Amino acid sequence: MPKMKTHRGTKKRMALTGSGKVMRMKGHRGHNKMKKNKRQLFAMGDMHPVASRGYRKMVRKLLPYGTGR
């Protein structure tokens, strides 16, 4: 059976931790950083755990080898 391919868009946006948690970035990270206040800029830098069980399942299928940031 051939190797499964990693979904490249998911790899750039999600990460799997060593303990198996699925982490995601918050939105609103666009080109318009000059107009954001300090609190918004700090919030953009963090990775947050995915809460939805179904969404976690989907991400694990898209990242079959645990790749990510």
Buried (B, 14 or more C-beta within 10 A) or exposed (E): EEEEEBBEEBBEBBBBEEEEEBBBBEEEBEEEEEEBEEEEEEEBEEBEEBEEEEEBEBBBEBBEEEBBE
